[in-house]
Amino acid sequence: MNVPFVDLRAQYRTIKDEIDQAVAQVLDQTAFIGGTIVERFEAEFARYTGSEHCISCANGTDALEIALEALGIGPGDEVIVPAYTWISTASAVSRVGATPVFAEVHPEYYTIDPLAVEKKIGKHTRCILPVHFYGLPSDMPAIMEVAERHDLVVLEDCAQAHGARINGKLVGTFGEAATYSFYPGKNLGAYGDAGAIVSSNAQLVAKCRQLARLGQEGKHNHVAIGRNSRMDTLQAAVLRVKLAHLQSWTEKRRAHARSYSKLLNDSEIDLPKEPTGFHHVYHIFMVQLDNRDRVQELLSSHGVSTQLHYPRPLPRIKPYATSESFPVSDAMAARMLSLPMYAELTSEQVEYVASKLIDTL
Ligand SMILES: *Cc1c(COP(=O)(O)O)cnc(C)c1O
């Protein structure tokens, strides 16, 4: 049996008619930038994420940079980010001229640890940037409490967590604003690059829109130096089709996660946890085990593709290298393995992955 890590073709097959029609409509209208399709997606995505406003942009990394700049974060400011995340979370901070300060992640949940955040707060700290990592919400009640006590703004990186929530409250609605990525492999993925910023702060969203649209306020009225970061209409058309399916796809991911957990429960593998009241959307199904590299090789020889998210914590990559100790992140980097996870997995595939994994132990 062959189990790819993700299978975008399998997903396309299930929605081919809808997608082909939506794409054909854009081609027929030959309106490739902006227009009502992009506006409709923004409105629908704002509604889906529980925010009042959404501004689309070119990718999730731009979304972070634009949101940070709109929040007024720049040179001299520090932003607390998790030590373990995708590089964009930190690079966006660096790109606006501020300094990312790494906080350790929680040993059981892998999201930024609110206690570690508090220890990193200094007189230059302006912002906390939690990531809802692998699809599990960060402990937002605790983070908001810390932020309020220290008068810090919170920006949520929701790139891996479309639809995740805590006691019914959606991620991205705790802080001042939130950013999303629609990279093809994300839970809601475009057919190319795309991203968005959501917020219920109208003024902030207007500022983001201005920054992402070359500083324009109305055609040819450039009131600031902005950048060009747009979601193209083809991507918006694809995303509108896919957004309507997202909830059912998320339920399937959650069902696969339950199956994996049941099948692997008695092994010595560390499984992802979902705290009470937290709704995990399993962008990644990450397990931890010893002899990871060998297990990955053996799985591969049995046709099972796995990946590492990510091989190195950020304080261990060249631009951010430090000798500071991050024991949880360092241990994770050595032991983590991401198993195949997408809605279209069959129960036979899930069982096959789990049984081959147990065989390697
Ligand atoms: C994917 C991702 C991003 C960046 O998104 P792009 O659309 O690839 O630029 C940012 N943060 C996290 C945590 C991500 O997983």
The ligand as a MOL file (V3000), in Angstrom:
LIG
                    3D

  0  0  0     0  0            999 V3000
M  V30 BEGIN CTAB
M  V30 COUNTS 15 15 0 0 0
M  V30 BEGIN ATOM
M  V30 1 C 2.3430 28.1970 6.5620 0
M  V30 2 C 2.6480 29.0490 7.7190 0
M  V30 3 C 2.8880 30.4280 7.5960 0
M  V30 4 C 3.1440 31.1200 6.2890 0
M  V30 5 O 2.2680 30.9500 5.3030 0
M  V30 6 P 2.6830 31.1020 3.7520 0
M  V30 7 O 1.3350 31.2340 3.1130 0
M  V30 8 O 3.4080 29.8680 3.3590 0
M  V30 9 O 3.5000 32.3280 3.6060 0
M  V30 10 C 3.0460 31.1820 8.7530 0
M  V30 11 N 2.9950 30.6150 9.9710 0
M  V30 12 C 2.7860 29.2840 10.1320 0
M  V30 13 C 2.7370 28.7170 11.5080 0
M  V30 14 C 2.6270 28.4560 9.0180 0
M  V30 15 O 2.4420 27.1470 9.1970 0
M  V30 END ATOM
M  V30 BEGIN BOND
M  V30 1 1 1 2
M  V30 2 1 2 3
M  V30 3 2 2 14
M  V30 4 1 3 4
M  V30 5 2 3 10
M  V30 6 1 4 5
M  V30 7 1 5 6
M  V30 8 2 6 7
M  V30 9 1 6 8
M  V30 10 1 6 9
M  V30 11 1 10 11
M  V30 12 2 11 12
M  V30 13 1 12 13
M  V30 14 1 12 14
M  V30 15 1 14 15
M  V30 END BOND
M  V30 END CTAB
M  END
